[in-house]
Amino acid sequence: MAGKLYALLIGPPGAGKGTQADRIVDRYGVCHLATGDMLRAAIQQDTPLGNQVKDIMASGALVSDEIVVSLIRENLYSPACQKGFLLDGFPRTIEQAKKITYLGCEGVIGQETMLDNLLDLRKIKLNAALEFAIDDSLLIERIEGRLLHKASGRTYHEKFNPPKVPGKDDVTGEDLYKRPDDNAEALKKRLESYHSKTSPLIEYYQKKGIHHRIDAAQSQSSVWNRIQGIFEKLWRKEMVNWGYKKLNFIVETTLLVEVVHGSRKNVGKHKTKTIKLVPPEWLWCNKQNA
């Protein structure tokens, strides 16, 4: 993509989000803001926030939305996120989504609006919400064969995406492990939670015009091709909008030059007009079809 990518992944456990997230990061150079990874990294880095997370997790309590959003905010300023970010595992509810719609204020403005302006102040808005849609019945085999690398969060599958060396991470050669809740009984409970709390996000992002449905039951290569197609459309739309703004800028600048030409002292006495340009037919058609 020509510009920056700000996207999030929505889908039930075992839908393949982790596998495709790795590809997105490699292809587009964005940072992967996965909740679990950020929490583990904060603890390992021994930061004040990390120590707070460590104490909460040690007590068995859930980490609050405010702490997760604080981790996201910290990562937004890291060099790894200069080309954009991919949110994974957050938001899980409508309330969480409202907190990250605009991520950005440095100070605390009140609990409800503390994060509502963060992305807005940084001129950042989410431009894609990818839904990994798959029938529940297909997830059992996927979830029971899943393997993970603890340090990086990389995911594998014994059948669908096996590591080069059985039981070992492709990058580090370290041991892979299975989550204790990656079984049919635990999956049923997690799916119930997903459908009741997370599924409503689909309609939420549909109304914002950034929702894209992906058939996650397809092969990994088909899913990847679909994702790339979505991002290519976003790129074309961005390029059309950029060109349209550029044309308006050129016209307004030309008007200003004509008004002030020959008399610098009269610059402040004149006002320029803004002309609303209608793009050429081909540009308009491309914009509509993007």
C-alpha positions in Angstrom: 0.0 0.0 0.0 1.1 3.5 -0.7 -0.1 4.9 2.6 -0.3 3.5 6.1 -2.4 0.5 7.1 -4.5 0.6 10.2 -6.5 -2.6 10.5 -7.9 -5.1 12.9 -8.8 -8.8 12.9 -12.1 -10.2 14.1 -12.8 -14.0 14.2 -13.3 -17.0 16.5 -10.4 -18.9 18.0 -8.8 -21.2 15.3 -10.0 -19.1 12.4 -6.5 -18.5 11.2 -6.0 -14.9 12.3 -2.5 -15.5 13.7 -1.2 -17.2 10.5 -2.5 -14.4 8.3 -1.3 -11.7 10.7 2.3 -12.9 10.3 1.9 -12.6 6.5 0.4 -9.1 6.8 3.3 -7.9 9.0 5.9 -9.3 6.6 4.2 -8.0 3.5 3.2 -4.5 4.6 5.7 -3.7 7.3 3.1 -2.9 10.0 3.4 -3.8 13.7 1.3 -6.6 15.1 -0.5 -5.4 18.2 -1.7 -8.7 19.7 -3.0 -8.4 23.2 -1.2 -11.5 24.6 2.1 -10.5 23.0 2.0 -7.0 24.3 1.2 -8.1 27.8 4.1 -10.6 27.8 6.5 -8.0 26.3 5.5 -5.4 28.9 6.3 -7.9 31.7 9.6 -9.0 30.1 10.7 -5.3 29.7 10.1 -4.7 33.4 8.4 -1.3 32.8 6.1 0.3 35.4 3.2 -0.7 33.3 4.6 -4.2 32.9 5.0 -4.6 36.6 1.4 -3.6 37.1 0.3 -6.2 34.5 2.4 -8.8 36.2 0.8 -8.2 39.5 -2.7 -8.3 38.1 -2.1 -11.6 36.1 -0.4 -13.2 39.2 -3.5 -12.5 41.2 -5.7 -14.2 38.6 -7.6 -11.0 37.7 -8.3 -9.8 34.2 -6.2 -6.9 32.8 -8.4 -3.8 32.4 -9.3 -2.2 29.1 -7.5 0.9 30.1 -4.2 -1.0 30.6 -4.6 -2.7 27.2 -5.3 0.6 25.5 -2.3 2.2 27.3 -0.1 -0.6 25.8 -1.5 0.1 22.4 -0.8 3.8 22.8 2.8 3.2 23.9 3.3 1.0 20.8 1.9 3.6 18.4 5.0 5.7 19.0 7.4 2.9 18.5 9.5 2.7 15.2 7.9 -0.7 14.4 4.5 1.0 14.0 5.6 3.8 11.6 3.9 2.1 8.6 0.8 1.3 10.5 -0.6 -1.4 12.8 -2.6 -4.6 12.9 -4.8 -5.1 16.0 -5.4 -8.7 17.0 -7.3 -9.8 20.1 -8.6 -6.3 20.9 -11.3 -5.0 20.7 -13.5 -8.0 21.7 -16.6 -5.9 22.6 -18.4 -2.9 21.4 -17.4 -0.9 24.4 -13.7 -1.7 23.8 -14.2 -0.7 20.1 -15.5 2.7 21.1 -12.4 3.2 23.2 -10.0 2.6 20.3 -12.0 4.3 17.5 -9.9 7.3 18.2 -6.7 6.5 20.1 -4.6 9.4 21.0 -4.7 11.9 23.8 -1.6 12.0 25.9 -3.4 13.2 29.1 -6.4 11.9 30.9 -9.6 13.7 29.8 -12.0 11.5 31.6 -12.7 7.7 31.5 -15.2 7.8 28.6 -13.2 10.2 26.4 -9.7 9.3 27.6 -9.0 7.5 24.3 -11.6 8.9 22.0 -9.2 11.5 20.6 -6.0 9.6 20.4 -6.0 8.5 16.8 -7.9 11.6 15.9 -5.2 13.9 17.3 -2.6 11.8 15.3 -4.8 11.9 12.2 -5.2 8.2 12.3 -8.4 6.2 11.6 -8.9 2.5 11.2 -9.3 1.7 7.5 -10.1 -2.0 7.6 -11.8 -4.5 9.9 -11.2 -8.0 8.6 -13.8 -10.7 9.7 -12.6 -14.3 9.5 -15.9 -16.0 9.0 -16.0 -19.8 9.6 -18.5 -22.4 10.8 -18.1 -23.5 14.3 -18.0 -27.2 13.3 -14.8 -26.7 11.3 -12.9 -25.2 14.2 -12.4 -28.3 16.4 -9.8 -30.0 14.2 -8.1 -26.7 13.7 -7.9 -25.8 17.4 -6.8 -29.2 18.6 -3.9 -29.3 16.2 -2.6 -25.8 16.9 1.0 -25.2 18.0 2.4 -21.9 19.3 5.8 -20.4 19.9 5.6 -18.8 23.3 8.1 -15.9 22.9 6.9 -14.6 19.5 3.3 -15.8 19.4 3.9 -17.5 16.0 1.3 -20.1 15.3 1.5 -23.4 13.5 -0.8 -26.4 12.9 0.1 -30.1 12.9 -1.9 -30.7 9.7 -2.6 -27.3 7.9 0.6 -25.3 8.7 3.2 -27.7 10.2 6.6 -26.4 11.3 9.7 -27.4 9.2 10.9 -29.5 12.1 8.1 -31.2 14.1 7.6 -29.4 17.4 10.1 -26.7 16.7 9.7 -23.0 15.8 10.9 -22.3 12.2 12.8 -19.1 13.2 14.4 -19.9 16.6 14.3 -23.7 16.7 12.7 -23.5 20.2 10.0 -25.8 21.4 6.4 -25.2 20.4 3.6 -25.8 22.8 -0.2 -26.4 22.9 -2.5 -24.2 24.9 -4.2 -26.2 27.7 -7.6 -24.8 26.5 -7.1 -25.8 22.9 -9.6 -28.7 23.1 -13.2 -29.2 22.1 -14.8 -28.6 25.5 -12.9 -25.3 26.1 -13.5 -24.3 22.5 -17.3 -24.5 23.0 -17.1 -22.0 25.9 -14.8 -19.7 24.0 -17.1 -19.7 21.0 -20.1 -18.9 23.2 -18.2 -15.9 24.5 -17.2 -14.9 20.9 -20.7 -15.0 19.5 -22.3 -13.1 22.4 -19.6 -10.4 22.9 -17.4 -10.2 19.8 -19.8 -10.9 16.9 -21.6 -7.6 17.4 -18.4 -5.9 16.3 -19.2 -7.0 12.8 -22.3 -4.8 12.5 -20.5 -2.0 14.3 -17.8 -1.9 11.7 -20.2 -2.5 8.8 -21.9 0.8 9.8 -18.5 2.5 9.7 -17.9 1.2 6.2 -14.7 -0.6 6.9 -15.9 -4.2 7.4 -14.6 -6.9 5.0 -15.8 -10.5 5.3 -13.3 -13.3 4.5 -14.2 -16.9 4.1 -11.8 -18.4 6.6 -12.8 -22.0 5.7 -10.8 -21.6 2.4 -7.1 -22.6 2.1 -4.5 -20.3 3.6 -3.4 -19.1 0.2 -7.0 -18.3 -0.8 -7.5 -16.3 2.4 -4.2 -14.5 1.8 -5.2 -13.6 -1.8 -8.5 -12.2 -0.5 -6.7 -10.1 2.1 -4.3 -8.7 -0.4 -7.2 -7.9 -2.7 -8.9 -5.9 0.1 -5.7 -3.9 0.8 -5.2 -3.2 -2.9 -8.7 -1.7 -3.1 -7.9 0.5 -0.1 -4.7 1.6 -1.9 -6.5 2.5 -5.1 -9.1 4.5 -3.2 -6.4 6.3 -1.2 -4.6 7.2 -4.4 -7.8 8.6 -6.0 -8.6 10.7 -2.9 -5.0 11.9 -2.8 -5.1 13.0 -6.4 -8.5 14.7 -5.9 -7.1 16.7 -3.0 -4.0 17.6 -5.0 -6.1 19.0 -7.8 -8.0 21.2 -5.3 -4.7 22.4 -3.8 -3.3 23.3 -7.1 -6.4 25.4 -8.1 -6.6 27.1 -4.7 -2.8 28.0 -4.9 -3.2 29.4 -8.4 -6.1 31.6 -7.3 -4.0 32.9 -4.4 -1.1 33.8 -6.8 -3.4 35.6 -9.1 -4.9 37.6 -6.3 -1.6 38.8 -4.7 0.4 39.1 -7.9 2.1 42.5 -8.2 1.3 43.8 -4.8 2.6 42.0 -1.7 1.2 44.7 0.7 -2.3 43.9 -0.3 -2.1 40.2 0.4 -4.0 40.5 3.7 -6.9 42.4 2.0 -7.9 39.6 -0.3 -9.6 36.3 0.3 -9.4 33.2 -1.9 -12.3 31.1 -3.0 -12.4 27.4 -2.7 -13.5 25.7 -5.9 -15.1 22.2 -5.5 -13.6 20.3 -8.4 -15.6 17.5 -10.1 -13.1 14.8 -11.0 -12.9 13.7 -14.7 -15.3 10.9 -15.5 -12.6 8.2 -15.5 -11.4 9.3 -12.0 -14.9 9.4 -10.6 -15.6 5.9 -12.0 -12.4 4.5 -10.5 -13.2 6.1 -7.2 -16.7 4.5 -7.2 -15.4 1.1 -8.1 -12.4 1.2 -5.7 
